[in-house]
Amino acid sequence: MRVIVDCHIPHIQGLIEPFAQVEYLEPGDITRDAVRDADALIIRTRTRCNAALLDGSRVRFIGSATIGTDHIDLNYCASHGITVRNAPGCNAPAVAQWVMAAIATWMRTRGITSPDGLTLGIVGVGHIGSIVARWARQLGFATFLNDPPRENRDGSFDDIFSPLDELQRRCDIITFHTPITRDGQWPTWHLCDQTFLDGLTRCRLVLNAARGPIADNSALLNWHGDVALDCWENEPNISRELLEKAIVATPHIAGYSAEGKQRGTAMMLAALNDFFGWDIPVPTIAAPATGATQVTLDGIASSYDILADTARLKASPGDFESQRNHYHHRPEYQ
């Protein structure tokens, strides 16, 4: 039994070894040749799992220690008998921390002293968006929620959702927390495009800590308002002009908390146990995946120096991937 693990996944070394031969590789070294004789892959978003990687291999299980699966060809895996597991919600409190710290930074920059009177639009109300909404209401923001798939699925929640054009009309701040999809009834690729931005009547800040292509980066560059970005198109070769424009700019590390990484690894270990019938010890994470129950804006801002991460990226954008891979995994807001 052979398992390949992305070497940047923390808290995992030594735990699988009693059950399988384990090889820890850089994402760029997880190639077709490397995985040919592997039974399982434990990866992050930097590894694209598709026919180009998997054809001719004996891989039966792919675990992504991340919340998304857009880097995995799910149809290919299903048709080839490959089980896929991810880690939904593992980093939700960390991304919510990033969002509120970015908003607090923007407020200070623009001389806004209180959330009173500010309206926050949240596009995508899953694990992350739900925490952002709960914290924002505690802090005094008026919130507008948009999530057509969830609205369609959970009819009893219809009264809490608003159409996207209402967010465009009524929100001072809009933050995106959707998966990236190109097809279906509600595609999210370039959901925030030039047409969307042209329809904003009072919005002053757009945030994207979901997936880079949700926002058309060229359109953001030409928009008159402020932007806070953790996810970018064409990572790691991001737009230097958009980087300079952004009030907050980080290298796709919004979810990189110590606790979030621990949760993601624990979920992968549990998935391996379930699939292979192993008995790997799965650690318990003390911090709740639902985030802190009580928050203050000053408390969130002081829990995370988001401007330090911004300064590092702006000073050395060519090190985007290195800054991401070697991030210090900050503590979540408690």
Secondary structure, DSSP 8 states (H G I E B T S, - for coil): -EEEEETT--S-TTTSTTTSEEEEE-GGG--HHHHTT-SEEEE-TTS-BSHHHHTT----EEEESSS--TTB-HHHHHHTT-EEE--TTTTHHHHHHHHHHHHHHHHHHTT---STT-EEEEE--SHHHHHHHHHHHHHT-EEEEE-HHHHHH-GGGGGGB--HHHHHHH-SEEEE-----SSSSS--TTSB-HHHHHT-SS--EEEE-S-GGGB-HHHHHH-SSEEEESS-TTTTS--HHHHHH-SEE-SS-TT-BHHHHHHHHHHHHHHHHHHH---------SS-TT--SS--HHHHHHH--HHHHHHHHHH-GGGHHHHHHT---B----
